[in-house]
Amino acid sequence: MDLLTLPFMQRALVAALIIGLAAPALGIYLVQRRLSLIGDGIGHVALTGVGLGLLTGNDPVYSAVLVAAVGAVGVELIRERGRTSGDLALAMLFYGGIAGGVLLVGLSDNAGSNSLMQYLFGSLLTTSPGDLALIGGLGAAVLAAMLVFRPALFALCNDEEYARVSGLPVRTLNLLLAVTTAVTVTIAMRTVGLLLVSALMVVPVAAAQQVTRGFRSTMTLAMLIGVLAAGVGILLSAEANTAPGATIVLLALTAFVATAVGGALARRFRRGRERPPAATEPPDVVLHV
Amino acid sequence: MSEPASESSNSVVEVRNLAVGYDGREVLRDVSLSVAAGDVVAVLGANGSGKSTLIRTILGLVPLGRGEIDLFGVAQRRFRHWERIGYVPQRLGAGSGVPATVGEVVASGRLARRGVFRFPGPKDKAAVREALTAVGLLDRIGDPVTTLSGGQQQRTLIARALAGQPDLLVLDEPNAGVDAASQEAFAAALTRFAGAGGTILLVLHELGPLRPLIGRTVVVHDGRIAYEGAPPEPAGHHAEPGHEHVHPHADEAKPAICEWAPTEGTKAY
């Protein structure tokens, strides 16, 4: 693979590996909370940040981090306040974000569908050394936060009321999740693109949970799937000249299909061999999974 | 144990002239309630009477309208020692597709005591095992909670509360829709907790197998306390152990004191 001797390829690969590890580590909490689509929405908002950066001549990654973080905190405050109007408010925020982004990118000197496409779907060529340092630093911070606060975040996402009665700083933890979502979306936009970043948070988790029994093991396996899909995806897309983001996401989806089929077969096999479960009690409460 | 103010006073929960409303509708009116250390108090009432709102307000999950609530002798808004309270909700949180083992759920109960910044240590692990032993589920510690029956899930939630080694247990209809075997395991765990000097405040739909444990009942009707005193005598087949009910929650409160005694017509399976 002489492609790997090219510096931009090395940067793209390292960035993808960092994101492949960090995105599912965060995504598992979003999935647990049934907010699987939130990353997508924040991605829309981040596009306005990209537009602002291009228009003012700053690195779009910085402005995107800022705008996405503000948007994510806004989403969290809306979510906290109530449910009735929240759905509509989120929709307006997301569409405002993408419309603002398209408008601002169009106004900037770098106008042209090419630069917009790079941010929407990712590109191998756009990660500068400065970007890589930022991606590395922020990615490590996200990863550390997700691992260090795992017990607290698990308790929060599993049962928010219980977390409240336990005296946990529920609001701070919610805002932590919101801001780390924004950060992850933005650092992933160089490689996988804003429209596909959410997939890298959610699909590895969905794949992992087909075959795992606990939260911790799901998180570990999801990170493994994420980092593999990202690494292999970058190499494949360079060899086959395909879009990197799409390649990574399709690989992750392939992993999902594989674990779903494998998990179903394993369960059937186990059920066939084991004695029927000692049914002492009727299933009086059905959990809607 | 760590709060000097509470050592002097014996009061665990003190509610004075509480009023709570949602969207302009009053749910609780002028409710006062006092729970002392070692008390076992059951709050009874029909669906919609406000009994759940009462304990949810005590826990700070529902904002206080008017009145005052003290927890362990400290005003609720200034209360910080949440590790002294073990909360058992009606059922496992909505959860999601992400699997979690019984051990992981019960370990959440240690957070209040340990704090957010510390990693679980051997003490935490021992407390989790002890709590699971108390509810008879230690052998399921590594199983996903979704593979448990409703009664076993309820016992998991009790274990989560017990793992924090609280002084007060607050339970919201713990035996709704729970099979007889689990109800017994459950009653045994609560009896042990009360026997060790623990205080229990629980919302019940019917006394059932917990009856011998209950020291005092409070009947909430139409947002007010309609009766407070010794547990009412069991009446009819509803009081038989093992008699289970699941009730829809849209019932209108009817104007009678003992409407909390369920009727056959509302049984819903």
Interface residues (C-beta under 8 A of the other chain):
Chain A: I28 V31 Q32 R33 R34 V148 F149 P151 A152 F154 A155 C157 N158 D159 E160 E161 Y162 A163 R164 V165 S166 G167 L168 P169 L173 V205 A206 Q209 T212 R213 G214 F215 R216 T218 T280 E281 P282 P283 D284 V285 V286 L287 V289
Chain B: L59 G60 L61 R80 H81 W82 E83 I85 Y87 P89 R91 L92 G93 A94 G95 S96 G97 V98 P99 A100 T101 G103 E104 V105 A107 S108 G109 R110 L111 A112 V116 F117 F119 P120 G142 D143 P144 T146 S149 G150 G151 Q152 Q153 R160 G164 V170 G177 V178 D179 A181 S182 E244 V246
